Amino acid sequence: MEHRKTYIRHTLPQADREIILEGPVPPSHLATLRMHPDLDAFRRPEEQLEALIEIAGLPEGRIIIAREQEVIIGYVTFHYPDEMERWSQGNMPDLIELGAIEVSNEYRSRRIGSSLIRTAFEDGQMEKYIVFTTEYYWHWDLKSSGLSVWDYRKMMERLMQTVDMVWYATDDPEICSHPANCLMVRIGKDVPLESKEQFDRIRFQQRFMY
């Protein structure tokens, strides 16, 4: 499957600073930047930058970043699902995972997260894909946000709904392990029926759930 990537760049209107939104960015560009020290939700910032560079080099990989000058202050990743997870079953070429989204604490409440996601979907780039994200409460920054697990869940749902991702049912054990976890999905208008049906078979694998 050919993965069309159209580079898009925006300047976010901010009264006190200039923030650039851009992507999908190539590995060579990412290598010239550095991570904000607060971007440590998944691993140390330096290691996370290495992971972003690796994902950007994948045929299907997409990295959208927000930066102030040469410092990355937020990012969102898209890639094929991990081969250890059920979502990789069937090797669907048009099933893409929104794997991570992170914004530095200093820059939150500036609508950067929603702007990152919207940029990724501009120009119809994702209409050939089923894009999904798995939300697990143990990944959420409950301490810094001050939100309850349910308020954080609502916030994440609103964030994903900016690109029309909606809640989908599944019998995946990890998602079912806590009621706050959820699967959110957007099916592009150019996705064929057979892909939709295959995704449904992946979502539900226990007969008693039908």
N, C-alpha and C positions, 0 to 999 in steps of 0.2 A: 504493500500500500504506500502510495506517495504521500508524504506529510508536508502539506503546504504551510510555510511559515512566512508571515508578512510582518516585517519590523514596523513597530508603531512607537511613536514618542510623543509624550505630552508634558506640559509644564503645569503642575498643580497650582492654582491660585492660592497663595499663602501670603499673609500680610507681612510676616517677619523673615521669610526665607524662601529660597527657590528650591523646589523639589521636582526632580525629573522622574517621570514614569516612562519606562521603555521596555521593549521586548517583542518577541523572544530575542534574548541577547546571546551572542555566540560565546564560546569558551574564551576566545582571545580577548574579548572586551571585559569579561568577568575577571580575568587574570590581572587586569590593570587596576582593579578596585580593591577596597578592603571593607570588612564587615564592621558594623557598629558593635561595640562590646556587649550591648544588651541582647543581641540576637543569639541567645544560648539555650533556647527551649529544647532543642534536639541534641545538640553537641556543642563543643567549644566553637566560637565564631570562626576561627581559622580552619577548623575541620569542616564546618558547615560550608564555607566558601569552596573548599575542595570538592565537596559533594555537589554543589551547584554547578561547578565547572564540568564535572563528570556527566551530570544529567543533561546539561546544555549540549554536550557532544553526541548524545544519542539521536538516532534518526527521528524518533517521535518526541524527544525531550524538549520541553519549553520552560524557560525561566523568564519571568517578568519581574523586574526590580523597581523599587523606588530608591532614589539616591539623592543625597545633598552633596554636591561637588563629587568627590571620589569615594564617598562613604555610602555603602548600601545600608538603608535604614528599614527596608522591608522587601519581601519577596514572596512569590508564589511559584510552586513547581507543578509541572504536569509530566507524566511519564506512564509507561505501561505498569500494571500492577506487579508487585513482588511475586516471584515464582513460587514462594512458600505460602501464598495466600490463595484462597479459593477463587478469587477474581481473575487469576491468571489461567484458570482452567479453560481449555478450548483454544487458547492462544488467539483470542479475538483481535484482529488488527485495528478494529475501530472502537475498542474499549480503552479509554484513557483515564488514569486516576489523577485527580487533583490531590497531590500527595501532602503538601505542607503549605501553610501560609503563616507568616510571622512578621510582626511590625514591632520595632523598638519601642519600649515603654515611653520614651521621651516624645514620640511622635504619634501616640495613639489619640483617639478622638479627633482626628483630622480627616477621616473618611479615606485613609490611604488603603486600607484593606479592600474595601469595595471598589476603589479605583483600580487597584491591581487586577482584580478578577475581571472587571469589565474590559480592561485593556486586552486581556488574553482572548476574549471572545469577539473582539472587533473584527470587522471586515469579513464576517462569516467564516472565520478560520476553523471553528469547531463544529460546523454544521454536519460534518461527515462522521462525527464521533458520538458515542455514548460517554459522557463525562460523569464520573462518580467521585464521591468523597466519603470516607468512613470517619465519623466523628466519635472519638472515645473520650470520656470525661477525664481520664487520667492524663491526657495530653494538654488539658486546658490550664491556663494560668489563673487559677482561682485565687491564689494568694495576692498577686499584684492587682488584679482587677477588683477584688473585694466583692465579687458576685457569688451568688449561690450557684450550685451546679445546674439548677433549672433555669436561672436567669442567663447563665452562660450559654446553655443550650439554645435558648431563644435568640440570643445575640448571634450565634453561629448560623442558625436557621435564617435569620434576616439577612446576614451577610451573603449566604449562598443564594438566596432568593433574588439578589440583585441581577443575577444572570439566569433567572428562572429555574434554578435547581430546586427540586421538591423532594419531600420525604418519600422513601420507598420502603415497603416491608421486605423483610428477609428472615431466613432462619439461621443466618451465620452465627455460630456460637459466641464469638467475641462480641458482636454487636448485641446479641440477646443477653449477655452476661450482666448488663446493667440497663435499667429503663431510660437513662439519660443518653446512652449511646444511640447513634442513628446512622442510617445510610441515606445520602442525598444524591440525586441523579438529575442530569439534564440530557435528553435525547435529541440530538440535532435533527433538523428537518430532512436531511439527506441520508439518514441512517436507514438501511433496508429492513424489511420486515423480518427476514431470517436472523439478523443480528439482534433485534428486539426479542425475538423468541428465545434465542440462545442465552441472552442475558437473563431472561426470566428463569431458565433452567438452572443457571448458576446461582441466582438469588435464593431459590428454593430447592433443597436437596433432600428434605425429610418428607416422606409421603404423608405423614399425619398433618402437615401444615396446609395441605390443599383442601 
